[in-house]
Amino acid sequence: MSWQAYVDQSLVGTGNLDKAAIFNSDGNSVWATSPGFAVAPNEMQEIVNAYRDKGDANGVKRVQSSGLHVAGERFVVLKADERSLYGKKVHNSANQLWHQCWTKEQYLTAPQGKEGIVIVKTTQAILVTHYPETGQPGAAANTVEQLGDYLISVGY
């Protein structure tokens, strides 16, 4: 299967996601993307840096307090480990609060949208996906994690 087919069929084609892209694990080469989903080079660097960050003494990564940008949108990061990053969109009315809220607990009380991102790193690829307001976060995460498992099982 081509990388574009993974985006079109295995990710967006499931109906659990509305946008997706696949990059190499260094984040400097786009292998496939859905139309209109433009993840900027500096945004990919944020993602790669989040994976490289081992966390503080408590295991908290910097991205969990600073957030993440994907396709021009800001997301608060709810999960960050060596494999996965999950985030919820920062609602426009919460943008000013974003700079005042330094903990996840403080931020979660600020207004947010229901849309989000699920990013999964495999051995050679990074799957960057987005689900819409009407999407189910759990279904979106399962879709991306399952493709990540498959890609790892075949050496990618």
N, CA, C and O atoms as a GROMACS GRO file, in nm:
protein
  624
    1MET      N    1   0.085  -0.117   0.000
    1MET     CA    2   0.000   0.000   0.000
    1MET      C    3   0.090   0.124   0.000
    1MET      O    4   0.193   0.126   0.066
    2SER      N    5   0.049   0.225  -0.074
    2SER     CA    6   0.127   0.349  -0.078
    2SER      C    7   0.101   0.431   0.048
    2SER      O    8   0.001   0.410   0.118
    3TRP      N    9   0.191   0.525   0.077
    3TRP     CA   10   0.172   0.612   0.193
    3TRP      C   11   0.045   0.693   0.178
    3TRP      O   12  -0.027   0.715   0.275
    4GLN      N   13   0.017   0.739   0.056
    4GLN     CA   14  -0.106   0.816   0.034
    4GLN      C   15  -0.230   0.731   0.060
    4GLN      O   16  -0.330   0.782   0.111
    5ALA      N   17  -0.224   0.604   0.027
    5ALA     CA   18  -0.337   0.514   0.053
    5ALA      C   19  -0.358   0.496   0.204
    5ALA      O   20  -0.472   0.485   0.249
    6TYR      N   21  -0.250   0.493   0.281
    6TYR     CA   22  -0.265   0.486   0.427
    6TYR      C   23  -0.340   0.609   0.478
    6TYR      O   24  -0.428   0.597   0.563
    7VAL      N   25  -0.304   0.726   0.427
    7VAL     CA   26  -0.374   0.849   0.467
    7VAL      C   27  -0.520   0.843   0.423
    7VAL      O   28  -0.611   0.865   0.504
    8ASP      N   29  -0.543   0.812   0.295
    8ASP     CA   30  -0.677   0.818   0.238
    8ASP      C   31  -0.770   0.708   0.288
    8ASP      O   32  -0.887   0.734   0.314
    9GLN      N   33  -0.718   0.587   0.303
    9GLN     CA   34  -0.803   0.473   0.338
    9GLN      C   35  -0.794   0.436   0.485
    9GLN      O   36  -0.897   0.422   0.552
   10SER      N   37  -0.674   0.418   0.537
   10SER     CA   38  -0.657   0.366   0.672
   10SER      C   39  -0.677   0.472   0.780
   10SER      O   40  -0.703   0.438   0.895
   11LEU      N   41  -0.666   0.598   0.745
   11LEU     CA   42  -0.684   0.705   0.843
   11LEU      C   43  -0.811   0.784   0.814
   11LEU      O   44  -0.912   0.763   0.881
   12VAL      N   45  -0.809   0.872   0.716
   12VAL     CA   46  -0.925   0.955   0.685
   12VAL      C   47  -1.043   0.870   0.637
   12VAL      O   48  -1.158   0.901   0.669
   13GLY      N   49  -1.016   0.765   0.563
   13GLY     CA   50  -1.122   0.679   0.509
   13GLY      C   51  -1.204   0.607   0.613
   13GLY      O   52  -1.312   0.556   0.582
   14THR      N   53  -1.157   0.599   0.737
   14THR     CA   54  -1.232   0.533   0.843
   14THR      C   55  -1.349   0.616   0.892
   14THR      O   56  -1.442   0.564   0.955
   15GLY      N   57  -1.345   0.747   0.864
   15GLY     CA   58  -1.447   0.837   0.915
   15GLY      C   59  -1.420   0.885   1.057
   15GLY      O   60  -1.494   0.969   1.108
   16ASN      N   61  -1.315   0.834   1.121
   16ASN     CA   62  -1.280   0.875   1.256
   16ASN      C   63  -1.190   0.998   1.258
   16ASN      O   64  -1.173   1.062   1.362
   17LEU      N   65  -1.132   1.031   1.143
   17LEU     CA   66  -1.040   1.144   1.129
   17LEU      C   67  -1.081   1.222   1.005
   17LEU      O   68  -1.138   1.166   0.911
   18ASP      N   69  -1.051   1.351   1.004
   18ASP     CA   70  -1.082   1.429   0.884
   18ASP      C   71  -0.958   1.477   0.809
   18ASP      O   72  -0.968   1.520   0.694
   19LYS      N   73  -0.841   1.470   0.874
   19LYS     CA   74  -0.716   1.513   0.811
   19LYS      C   75  -0.603   1.426   0.863
   19LYS      O   76  -0.606   1.380   0.978
   20ALA      N   77  -0.504   1.404   0.778
   20ALA     CA   78  -0.389   1.324   0.822
   20ALA      C   79  -0.270   1.350   0.733
   20ALA      O   80  -0.283   1.391   0.618
   21ALA      N   81  -0.153   1.325   0.789
   21ALA     CA   82  -0.028   1.333   0.715
   21ALA      C   83   0.069   1.231   0.773
   21ALA      O   84   0.061   1.196   0.891
   22ILE      N   85   0.159   1.184   0.690
   22ILE     CA   86   0.263   1.094   0.735
   22ILE      C   87   0.398   1.154   0.697
   22ILE      O   88   0.422   1.190   0.582
   23PHE      N   89   0.485   1.165   0.797
   23PHE     CA   90   0.619   1.220   0.780
   23PHE      C   91   0.721   1.112   0.815
   23PHE      O   92   0.688   1.012   0.879
   24ASN      N   93   0.845   1.135   0.773
   24ASN     CA   94   0.951   1.047   0.822
   24ASN      C   95   0.975   1.079   0.970
   24ASN      O   96   0.928   1.182   1.018
   25SER      N   97   1.045   0.992   1.040
   25SER     CA   98   1.060   1.007   1.185
   25SER      C   99   1.144   1.129   1.227
   25SER      O  100   1.143   1.168   1.343
   26ASP      N  101   1.217   1.187   1.133
   26ASP     CA  102   1.290   1.311   1.162
   26ASP      C  103   1.203   1.434   1.138
   26ASP      O  104   1.242   1.546   1.172
   27GLY      N  105   1.085   1.414   1.079
   27GLY     CA  106   0.992   1.524   1.056
   27GLY      C  107   1.030   1.618   0.944
   27GLY      O  108   0.974   1.727   0.935
   28ASN      N  109   1.124   1.578   0.860
   28ASN     CA  110   1.170   1.669   0.754
   28ASN      C  111   1.132   1.624   0.613
   28ASN      O  112   1.180   1.680   0.514
   29SER      N  113   1.047   1.521   0.604
   29SER     CA  114   1.004   1.474   0.473
   29SER      C  115   0.858   1.429   0.481
   29SER      O  116   0.824   1.340   0.558
   30VAL      N  117   0.773   1.492   0.401
   30VAL     CA  118   0.631   1.456   0.397
   30VAL      C  119   0.616   1.337   0.303
   30VAL      O  120   0.653   1.346   0.186
   31TRP      N  121   0.562   1.226   0.354
   31TRP     CA  122   0.540   1.108   0.270
   31TRP      C  123   0.402   1.108   0.208
   31TRP      O  124   0.384   1.057   0.097
   32ALA      N  125   0.304   1.164   0.278
   32ALA     CA  126   0.167   1.172   0.225
   32ALA      C  127   0.088   1.268   0.312
   32ALA      O  128   0.120   1.288   0.430
   33THR      N  129  -0.016   1.329   0.254
   33THR     CA  130  -0.101   1.420   0.331
   33THR      C  131  -0.238   1.430   0.267
   33THR      O  132  -0.254   1.409   0.147
   34SER      N  133  -0.337   1.461   0.348
   34SER     CA  134  -0.470   1.485   0.294
   34SER      C  135  -0.476   1.629   0.244
   34SER      O  136  -0.402   1.714   0.293
   35PRO      N  137  -0.562   1.657   0.147
   35PRO     CA  138  -0.571   1.792   0.090
   35PRO      C  139  -0.599   1.897   0.197
   35PRO      O  140  -0.687   1.880   0.282
   36GLY      N  141  -0.523   2.006   0.191
   36GLY     CA  142  -0.545   2.118   0.281
   36GLY      C  143  -0.489   2.102   0.422
   36GLY      O  144  -0.509   2.189   0.506
   37PHE      N  145  -0.422   1.992   0.448
   37PHE     CA  146  -0.364   1.970   0.581
   37PHE      C  147  -0.216   2.002   0.572
   37PHE      O  148  -0.134   1.914   0.545
   38ALA      N  149  -0.183   2.128   0.596
   38ALA     CA  150  -0.045   2.175   0.583
   38ALA      C  151   0.020   2.189   0.719
   38ALA      O  152  -0.006   2.285   0.792
   39VAL      N  153   0.104   2.093   0.754
   39VAL     CA  154   0.181   2.099   0.878
   39VAL      C  155   0.314   2.165   0.843
   39VAL      O  156   0.393   2.110   0.766
   40ALA      N  157   0.338   2.282   0.900
   40ALA     CA  158   0.457   2.360   0.868
   40ALA      C  159   0.583   2.294   0.923
   40ALA      O  160   0.576   2.219   1.021
   41PRO      N  161   0.698   2.321   0.861
   41PRO     CA  162   0.824   2.263   0.909
   41PRO      C  163   0.852   2.294   1.057
   41PRO      O  164   0.899   2.207   1.130
   42ASN      N  165   0.823   2.416   1.101
   42ASN     CA  166   0.847   2.449   1.243
   42ASN      C  167   0.752   2.372   1.334
   42ASN      O  168   0.788   2.340   1.448
   43GLU      N  169   0.631   2.342   1.287
   43GLU     CA  170   0.538   2.261   1.365
   43GLU      C  171   0.587   2.117   1.375
   43GLU      O  172   0.577   2.054   1.480
   44MET      N  173   0.639   2.065   1.266
   44MET     CA  174   0.695   1.929   1.270
   44MET      C  175   0.815   1.923   1.364
   44MET      O  176   0.835   1.823   1.432
   45GLN      N  177   0.893   2.030   1.368
   45GLN     CA  178   1.006   2.033   1.461
   45GLN      C  179   0.958   2.030   1.605
   45GLN      O  180   1.020   1.966   1.690
   46GLU      N  181   0.846   2.100   1.634
   46GLU     CA  182   0.786   2.095   1.768
   46GLU      C  183   0.752   1.950   1.805
   46GLU      O  184   0.777   1.905   1.916
   47ILE      N  185   0.693   1.879   1.709
   47ILE     CA  186   0.652   1.740   1.732
   47ILE      C  187   0.775   1.652   1.756
   47ILE      O  188   0.778   1.575   1.851
   48VAL      N  189   0.875   1.665   1.671
   48VAL     CA  190   0.999   1.586   1.686
   48VAL      C  191   1.064   1.617   1.821
   48VAL      O  192   1.111   1.526   1.889
   49ASN      N  193   1.068   1.744   1.858
   49ASN     CA  194   1.126   1.782   1.988
   49ASN      C  195   1.048   1.723   2.104
   49ASN      O  196   1.107   1.685   2.206
   50ALA      N  197   0.916   1.714   2.090
   50ALA     CA  198   0.834   1.653   2.196
   50ALA      C  199   0.872   1.507   2.216
   50ALA      O  200   0.875   1.458   2.329
   51TYR      N  201   0.900   1.437   2.106
   51TYR     CA  202   0.941   1.297   2.118
   51TYR      C  203   1.081   1.283   2.176
   51TYR      O  204   1.109   1.187   2.247
   52ARG      N  205   1.168   1.376   2.146
   52ARG     CA  206   1.306   1.370   2.197
   52ARG      C  207   1.315   1.405   2.344
   52ARG      O  208   1.408   1.361   2.412
   53ASP      N  209   1.219   1.483   2.394
   53ASP     CA  210   1.218   1.526   2.534
   53ASP      C  211   1.188   1.407   2.625
   53ASP      O  212   1.084   1.343   2.610
   54LYS      N  213   1.278   1.377   2.716
   54LYS     CA  214   1.260   1.264   2.809
   54LYS      C  215   1.178   1.303   2.932
   54LYS      O  216   1.142   1.216   3.011
   55GLY      N  217   1.149   1.432   2.948
   55GLY     CA  218   1.069   1.477   3.061
   55GLY      C  219   1.153   1.517   3.180
   55GLY      O  220   1.273   1.491   3.186
   56ASP      N  221   1.086   1.582   3.276
   56ASP     CA  222   1.156   1.624   3.397
   56ASP      C  223   1.163   1.508   3.496
   56ASP      O  224   1.135   1.394   3.460
   57ALA      N  225   1.199   1.537   3.619
   57ALA     CA  226   1.213   1.433   3.721
   57ALA      C  227   1.082   1.357   3.745
   57ALA      O  228   1.083   1.242   3.788
   58ASN      N  229   0.970   1.423   3.717
   58ASN     CA  230   0.839   1.360   3.734
   58ASN      C  231   0.787   1.299   3.604
   58ASN      O  232   0.676   1.248   3.599
   59GLY      N  233   0.868   1.304   3.499
   59GLY     CA  234   0.828   1.248   3.371
   59GLY      C  235   0.740   1.339   3.287
   59GLY      O  236   0.686   1.295   3.186
   60VAL      N  237   0.726   1.464   3.327
   60VAL     CA  238   0.643   1.559   3.253
   60VAL      C  239   0.726   1.623   3.142
   60VAL      O  240   0.832   1.681   3.167
   61LYS      N  241   0.676   1.612   3.020
   61LYS     CA  242   0.746   1.671   2.907
   61LYS      C  243   0.708   1.818   2.892
   61LYS      O  244   0.600   1.860   2.932
   62ARG      N  245   0.799   1.894   2.836
   62ARG     CA  246   0.777   2.039   2.818
   62ARG      C  247   0.651   2.066   2.737
   62ARG      O  248   0.579   2.162   2.766
   63VAL      N  249   0.623   1.984   2.636
   63VAL     CA  250   0.507   2.004   2.550
   63VAL      C  251   0.376   1.999   2.629
   63VAL      O  252   0.275   2.054   2.585
   64GLN      N  253   0.378   1.933   2.744
   64GLN     CA  254   0.257   1.924   2.825
   64GLN      C  255   0.223   2.056   2.894
   64GLN      O  256   0.109   2.076   2.937
   65SER      N  257   0.319   2.144   2.906
   65SER     CA  258   0.291   2.276   2.960
   65SER      C  259   0.291   2.384   2.853
   65SER      O  260   0.227   2.488   2.870
   66SER      N  261   0.363   2.362   2.744
   66SER     CA  262   0.372   2.465   2.641
   66SER      C  263   0.273   2.444   2.527
   66SER      O  264   0.242   2.539   2.455
   67GLY      N  265   0.222   2.323   2.509
   67GLY     CA  266   0.130   2.295   2.400
   67GLY      C  267   0.202   2.268   2.271
   67GLY      O  268   0.324   2.257   2.266
   68LEU      N  269   0.123   2.256   2.165
   68LEU     CA  270   0.174   2.215   2.035
   68LEU      C  271   0.093   2.284   1.926
   68LEU      O  272  -0.027   2.308   1.943
   69HIS      N  273   0.158   2.315   1.816
   69HIS     CA  274   0.090   2.372   1.700
   69HIS      C  275   0.090   2.270   1.587
   69HIS      O  276   0.192   2.207   1.558
   70VAL      N  277  -0.025   2.254   1.524
   70VAL     CA  278  -0.039   2.166   1.408
   70VAL      C  279  -0.131   2.234   1.308
   70VAL      O  280  -0.244   2.270   1.341
   71ALA      N  281  -0.082   2.252   1.186
   71ALA     CA  282  -0.158   2.315   1.077
   71ALA      C  283  -0.215   2.450   1.118
   71ALA      O  284  -0.329   2.483   1.087
   72GLY      N  285  -0.133   2.528   1.188
   72GLY     CA  286  -0.172   2.663   1.226
   72GLY      C  287  -0.262   2.673   1.347
   72GLY      O  288  -0.302   2.783   1.385
   73GLU      N  289  -0.297   2.562   1.409
   73GLU     CA  290  -0.384   2.561   1.526
   73GLU      C  291  -0.304   2.524   1.651
   73GLU      O  292  -0.205   2.452   1.644
   74ARG      N  293  -0.349   2.576   1.764
   74ARG     CA  294  -0.283   2.548   1.891
   74ARG      C  295  -0.360   2.439   1.965
   74ARG      O  296  -0.483   2.439   1.970
   75PHE      N  297  -0.285   2.345   2.023
   75PHE     CA  298  -0.345   2.233   2.097
   75PHE      C  299  -0.280   2.220   2.233
   75PHE      O  300  -0.158   2.235   2.247
   76VAL      N  301  -0.362   2.192   2.334
   76VAL     CA  302  -0.310   2.157   2.465
   76VAL      C  303  -0.284   2.006   2.460
   76VAL      O  304  -0.367   1.930   2.410
   77VAL      N  305  -0.170   1.965   2.512
   77VAL     CA  306  -0.132   1.824   2.504
   77VAL      C  307  -0.176   1.752   2.631
   77VAL      O  308  -0.134   1.786   2.742
   78LEU      N  309  -0.261   1.652   2.612
   78LEU     CA  310  -0.317   1.576   2.724
   78LEU      C  311  -0.237   1.449   2.752
   78LEU      O  312  -0.235   1.400   2.865
   79LYS      N  313  -0.172   1.397   2.649
   79LYS     CA  314  -0.090   1.276   2.664
   79LYS      C  315   0.037   1.296   2.585
   79LYS      O  316   0.034   1.341   2.470
   80ALA      N  317   0.149   1.264   2.645
   80ALA     CA  318   0.278   1.274   2.577
   80ALA      C  319   0.369   1.165   2.630
   80ALA      O  320   0.415   1.171   2.744
   81ASP      N  321   0.394   1.064   2.547
   81ASP     CA  322   0.490   0.961   2.585
   81ASP      C  323   0.580   0.932   2.466
   81ASP      O  324   0.580   1.006   2.368
   82GLU      N  325   0.658   0.826   2.474
   82GLU     CA  326   0.756   0.799   2.369
   82GLU      C  327   0.692   0.759   2.236
   82GLU      O  328   0.759   0.760   2.133
   83ARG      N  329   0.564   0.725   2.238
   83ARG     CA  330   0.496   0.681   2.117
   83ARG      C  331   0.387   0.778   2.071
   83ARG      O  332   0.373   0.801   1.950
   84SER      N  333   0.310   0.835   2.163
   84SER     CA  334   0.189   0.908   2.126
   84SER      C  335   0.180   1.046   2.188
   84SER      O  336   0.226   1.070   2.300
   85LEU      N  337   0.120   1.138   2.111
   85LEU     CA  338   0.085   1.271   2.159
   85LEU      C  339  -0.063   1.291   2.128
   85LEU      O  340  -0.104   1.277   2.013
   86TYR      N  341  -0.142   1.324   2.229
   86TYR     CA  342  -0.284   1.351   2.209
   86TYR      C  343  -0.308   1.495   2.252
   86TYR      O  344  -0.257   1.540   2.354
   87GLY      N  345  -0.388   1.568   2.173
   87GLY     CA  346  -0.416   1.706   2.209
   87GLY      C  347  -0.556   1.749   2.175
   87GLY      O  348  -0.621   1.692   2.087
   88LYS      N  349  -0.603   1.851   2.245
   88LYS     CA  350  -0.732   1.913   2.219
   88LYS      C  351  -0.706   2.054   2.171
   88LYS      O  352  -0.614   2.122   2.217
   89LYS      N  353  -0.789   2.098   2.077
   89LYS     CA  354  -0.772   2.232   2.020
   89LYS      C  355  -0.798   2.340   2.124
   89LYS      O  356  -0.890   2.329   2.205
   90VAL      N  357  -0.715   2.442   2.120
   90VAL     CA  358  -0.735   2.558   2.205
   90VAL      C  359  -0.839   2.645   2.134
   90VAL      O  360  -0.815   2.694   2.024
   91HIS      N  361  -0.953   2.662   2.197
   91HIS     CA  362  -1.061   2.744   2.142
   91HIS      C  363  -1.012   2.888   2.132
   91HIS      O  364  -0.938   2.933   2.219
   92ASN      N  365  -1.052   2.960   2.029
   92ASN     CA  366  -1.004   3.096   2.009
   92ASN      C  367  -1.024   3.185   2.131
   92ASN      O  368  -0.939   3.269   2.161
   93SER      N  369  -1.136   3.168   2.202
   93SER     CA  370  -1.160   3.251   2.320
   93SER      C  371  -1.066   3.217   2.435
   93SER      O  372  -1.056   3.292   2.532
   94ALA      N  373  -0.998   3.105   2.425
   94ALA     CA  374  -0.905   3.064   2.531
   94ALA      C  375  -0.761   3.102   2.502
   94ALA      O  376  -0.674   3.080   2.586
   95ASN      N  377  -0.734   3.159   2.386
   95ASN     CA  378  -0.595   3.189   2.350
   95ASN      C  379  -0.525   3.278   2.451
   95ASN      O  380  -0.408   3.254   2.482
   96GLN      N  381  -0.593   3.380   2.502
   96GLN     CA  382  -0.528   3.465   2.601
   96GLN      C  383  -0.508   3.391   2.732
   96GLN      O  384  -0.407   3.410   2.799
   97LEU      N  385  -0.603   3.306   2.768
   97LEU     CA  386  -0.589   3.227   2.891
   97LEU      C  387  -0.473   3.130   2.880
   97LEU      O  388  -0.411   3.094   2.981
   98TRP      N  389  -0.442   3.085   2.758
   98TRP     CA  390  -0.336   2.987   2.736
   98TRP      C  391  -0.206   3.031   2.802
   98TRP      O  392  -0.138   2.950   2.865
   99HIS      N  393  -0.173   3.158   2.787
   99HIS     CA  394  -0.046   3.208   2.840
   99HIS      C  395  -0.048   3.221   2.992
   99HIS      O  396   0.057   3.229   3.055
  100GLN      N  397  -0.167   3.223   3.050
  100GLN     CA  398  -0.178   3.234   3.195
  100GLN      C  399  -0.190   3.098   3.262
  100GLN      O  400  -0.168   3.087   3.383
  101CYS      N  401  -0.223   2.994   3.189
  101CYS     CA  402  -0.246   2.861   3.245
  101CYS      C  403  -0.126   2.772   3.219
  101CYS      O  404  -0.101   2.732   3.105
  102TRP      N  405  -0.052   2.741   3.322
  102TRP     CA  406   0.070   2.665   3.303
  102TRP      C  407   0.058   2.518   3.337
  102TRP      O  408   0.148   2.440   3.307
  103THR      N  409  -0.052   2.478   3.400
  103THR     CA  410  -0.070   2.337   3.429
  103THR      C  411  -0.187   2.284   3.348
  103THR      O  412  -0.276   2.359   3.309
  104LYS      N  413  -0.186   2.155   3.323
  104LYS     CA  414  -0.296   2.093   3.248
  104LYS      C  415  -0.428   2.114   3.322
  104LYS      O  416  -0.529   2.142   3.258
  105GLU      N  417  -0.428   2.101   3.453
  105GLU     CA  418  -0.550   2.115   3.532
  105GLU      C  419  -0.609   2.256   3.517
  105GLU      O  420  -0.730   2.271   3.502
  106GLN      N  421  -0.523   2.359   3.522
  106GLN     CA  422  -0.571   2.496   3.505
  106GLN      C  423  -0.628   2.515   3.365
  106GLN      O  424  -0.733   2.575   3.348
  107TYR      N  425  -0.557   2.464   3.267
  107TYR     CA  426  -0.600   2.487   3.130
  107TYR      C  427  -0.732   2.417   3.100
  107TYR      O  428  -0.814   2.470   3.025
  108LEU      N  429  -0.753   2.297   3.156
  108LEU     CA  430  -0.873   2.220   3.124
  108LEU      C  431  -1.001   2.290   3.167
  108LEU      O  432  -1.108   2.254   3.120
  109THR      N  433  -0.991   2.390   3.254
  109THR     CA  434  -1.109   2.465   3.293
  109THR      C  435  -1.137   2.580   3.196
  109THR      O  436  -1.243   2.642   3.203
  110ALA      N  437  -1.044   2.610   3.107
  110ALA     CA  438  -1.062   2.716   3.008
  110ALA      C  439  -1.146   2.662   2.891
  110ALA      O  440  -1.147   2.541   2.867
  111PRO      N  441  -1.215   2.751   2.817
  111PRO     CA  442  -1.297   2.705   2.704
  111PRO      C  443  -1.212   2.639   2.596
  111PRO      O  444  -1.108   2.692   2.557
  112GLN      N  445  -1.256   2.524   2.548
  112GLN     CA  446  -1.186   2.452   2.444
  112GLN      C  447  -1.285   2.398   2.342
  112GLN      O  448  -1.404   2.385   2.370
  113GLY      N  449  -1.234   2.368   2.224
  113GLY     CA  450  -1.316   2.301   2.125
  113GLY      C  451  -1.313   2.151   2.150
  113GLY      O  452  -1.241   2.103   2.238
  114LYS      N  453  -1.391   2.079   2.073
  114LYS     CA  454  -1.395   1.933   2.087
  114LYS      C  455  -1.302   1.864   1.989
  114LYS      O  456  -1.278   1.744   2.000
  115GLU      N  457  -1.250   1.939   1.893
  115GLU     CA  458  -1.161   1.876   1.795
  115GLU      C  459  -1.023   1.854   1.855
  115GLU      O  460  -0.985   1.919   1.953
  116GLY      N  461  -0.949   1.762   1.795
  116GLY     CA  462  -0.818   1.733   1.852
  116GLY      C  463  -0.725   1.665   1.754
  116GLY      O  464  -0.756   1.646   1.637
  117ILE      N  465  -0.608   1.630   1.807
  117ILE     CA  466  -0.504   1.564   1.728
  117ILE      C  467  -0.462   1.435   1.797
  117ILE      O  468  -0.466   1.424   1.920
  118VAL      N  469  -0.421   1.341   1.716
  118VAL     CA  470  -0.357   1.218   1.763
  118VAL      C  471  -0.233   1.201   1.677
  118VAL      O  472  -0.243   1.194   1.555
  119ILE      N  473  -0.118   1.194   1.740
  119ILE     CA  474   0.009   1.179   1.670
  119ILE      C  475   0.076   1.053   1.723
  119ILE      O  476   0.091   1.036   1.844
  120VAL      N  477   0.117   0.966   1.632
  120VAL     CA  478   0.181   0.841   1.673
  120VAL      C  479   0.312   0.826   1.597
  120VAL      O  480   0.319   0.845   1.475
  121LYS      N  481   0.417   0.792   1.671
  121LYS     CA  482   0.549   0.771   1.612
  121LYS      C  483   0.574   0.621   1.601
  121LYS      O  484   0.556   0.547   1.697
  122THR      N  485   0.617   0.579   1.484
  122THR     CA  486   0.659   0.441   1.463
  122THR      C  487   0.812   0.442   1.449
  122THR      O  488   0.876   0.542   1.478
  123THR      N  489   0.868   0.333   1.406
  123THR     CA  490   1.013   0.325   1.391
  123THR      C  491   1.064   0.427   1.289
  123THR      O  492   1.166   0.492   1.313
  124GLN      N  493   0.995   0.439   1.176
  124GLN     CA  494   1.043   0.526   1.069
  124GLN      C  495   0.949   0.640   1.032
  124GLN      O  496   0.985   0.724   0.950
  125ALA      N  497   0.830   0.645   1.091
  125ALA     CA  498   0.729   0.743   1.049
  125ALA      C  499   0.665   0.812   1.169
  125ALA      O  500   0.669   0.764   1.281
  126ILE      N  501   0.606   0.928   1.140
  126ILE     CA  502   0.522   0.998   1.236
  126ILE      C  503   0.388   1.021   1.168
  126ILE      O  504   0.380   1.084   1.062
  127LEU      N  505   0.280   0.969   1.230
  127LEU     CA  506   0.145   0.986   1.180
  127LEU      C  507   0.084   1.106   1.252
  127LEU      O  508   0.069   1.103   1.374
  128VAL      N  509   0.049   1.210   1.179
  128VAL     CA  510  -0.008   1.331   1.236
  128VAL      C  511  -0.153   1.337   1.188
  128VAL      O  512  -0.178   1.349   1.068
  129THR      N  513  -0.248   1.329   1.282
  129THR     CA  514  -0.388   1.323   1.243
  129THR      C  515  -0.473   1.424   1.321
  129THR      O  516  -0.433   1.471   1.427
  130HIS      N  517  -0.589   1.454   1.265
  130HIS     CA  518  -0.683   1.550   1.324
  130HIS      C  519  -0.823   1.490   1.319
  130HIS      O  520  -0.862   1.431   1.219
  131TYR      N  521  -0.898   1.506   1.428
  131TYR     CA  522  -1.039   1.468   1.426
  131TYR      C  523  -1.124   1.593   1.449
  131TYR      O  524  -1.082   1.684   1.520
  132PRO      N  525  -1.244   1.598   1.388
  132PRO     CA  526  -1.327   1.718   1.392
  132PRO      C  527  -1.409   1.728   1.521
  132PRO      O  528  -1.406   1.638   1.605
  133GLU      N  529  -1.482   1.840   1.535
  133GLU     CA  530  -1.571   1.863   1.649
  133GLU      C  531  -1.665   1.745   1.672
  133GLU      O  532  -1.694   1.709   1.786
  134THR      N  533  -1.711   1.684   1.564
  134THR     CA  534  -1.808   1.574   1.574
  134THR      C  535  -1.740   1.439   1.593
  134THR      O  536  -1.809   1.338   1.608
  135GLY      N  537  -1.608   1.436   1.593
  135GLY     CA  538  -1.535   1.311   1.606
  135GLY      C  539  -1.531   1.259   1.748
  135GLY      O  540  -1.552   1.334   1.844
  136GLN      N  541  -1.504   1.132   1.760
  136GLN     CA  542  -1.489   1.068   1.891
  136GLN      C  543  -1.340   1.048   1.918
  136GLN      O  544  -1.273   0.975   1.845
  137PRO      N  545  -1.286   1.113   2.021
  137PRO     CA  546  -1.143   1.102   2.049
  137PRO      C  547  -1.094   0.958   2.062
  137PRO      O  548  -0.987   0.924   2.010
  138GLY      N  549  -1.170   0.873   2.129
  138GLY     CA  550  -1.128   0.734   2.147
  138GLY      C  551  -1.120   0.658   2.017
  138GLY      O  552  -1.025   0.583   1.994
  139ALA      N  553  -1.218   0.678   1.930
  139ALA     CA  554  -1.217   0.612   1.799
  139ALA      C  555  -1.101   0.664   1.714
  139ALA      O  556  -1.036   0.586   1.644
  140ALA      N  557  -1.076   0.794   1.721
  140ALA     CA  558  -0.964   0.852   1.646
  140ALA      C  559  -0.832   0.792   1.696
  140ALA      O  560  -0.748   0.751   1.616
  141ALA      N  561  -0.814   0.787   1.827
  141ALA     CA  562  -0.690   0.733   1.884
  141ALA      C  563  -0.672   0.587   1.846
  141ALA      O  564  -0.562   0.546   1.808
  142ASN      N  565  -0.778   0.507   1.854
  142ASN     CA  566  -0.769   0.365   1.818
  142ASN      C  567  -0.728   0.347   1.672
  142ASN      O  568  -0.646   0.261   1.640
  143THR      N  569  -0.785   0.428   1.584
  143THR     CA  570  -0.752   0.419   1.441
  143THR      C  571  -0.604   0.444   1.418
  143THR      O  572  -0.538   0.368   1.347
  144VAL      N  573  -0.552   0.550   1.476
  144VAL     CA  574  -0.412   0.588   1.454
  144VAL      C  575  -0.317   0.489   1.523
  144VAL      O  576  -0.216   0.450   1.465
  145GLU      N  577  -0.350   0.449   1.645
  145GLU     CA  578  -0.265   0.355   1.718
  145GLU      C  579  -0.260   0.219   1.646
  145GLU      O  580  -0.155   0.156   1.642
  146GLN      N  581  -0.372   0.175   1.590
  146GLN     CA  582  -0.374   0.048   1.518
  146GLN      C  583  -0.287   0.053   1.393
  146GLN      O  584  -0.215  -0.041   1.363
  147LEU      N  585  -0.295   0.165   1.319
  147LEU     CA  586  -0.208   0.177   1.202
  147LEU      C  587  -0.063   0.183   1.248
  147LEU      O  588   0.025   0.124   1.184
  148GLY      N  589  -0.036   0.254   1.357
  148GLY     CA  590   0.100   0.258   1.410
  148GLY      C  591   0.151   0.119   1.446
  148GLY      O  592   0.266   0.085   1.415
  149ASP      N  593   0.068   0.038   1.509
  149ASP     CA  594   0.104  -0.101   1.542
  149ASP      C  595   0.137  -0.180   1.416
  149ASP      O  596   0.236  -0.254   1.411
  150TYR      N  597   0.053  -0.164   1.315
  150TYR     CA  598   0.075  -0.237   1.189
  150TYR      C  599   0.207  -0.195   1.125
  150TYR      O  600   0.287  -0.280   1.084
  151LEU      N  601   0.230  -0.065   1.115
  151LEU     CA  602   0.353  -0.016   1.052
  151LEU      C  603   0.477  -0.065   1.128
  151LEU      O  604   0.577  -0.102   1.065
  152ILE      N  605   0.471  -0.066   1.260
  152ILE     CA  606   0.584  -0.119   1.338
  152ILE      C  607   0.603  -0.267   1.309
  152ILE      O  608   0.716  -0.313   1.298
  153SER      N  609   0.493  -0.341   1.295
  153SER     CA  610   0.504  -0.486   1.272
  153SER      C  611   0.566  -0.520   1.137
  153SER      O  612   0.622  -0.628   1.120
  154VAL      N  613   0.556  -0.426   1.041
  154VAL     CA  614   0.616  -0.451   0.909
  154VAL      C  615   0.747  -0.373   0.890
  154VAL      O  616   0.794  -0.357   0.778
  155GLY      N  617   0.804  -0.323   1.000
  155GLY     CA  618   0.935  -0.260   0.993
  155GLY      C  619   0.936  -0.112   0.969
  155GLY      O  620   1.043  -0.055   0.949
  156TYR      N  621   0.822  -0.048   0.970
  156TYR     CA  622   0.817   0.097   0.952
  156TYR      C  623   0.782   0.166   1.082
  156TYR      O  624   0.773   0.288   1.087
   0.00000   0.00000   0.00000
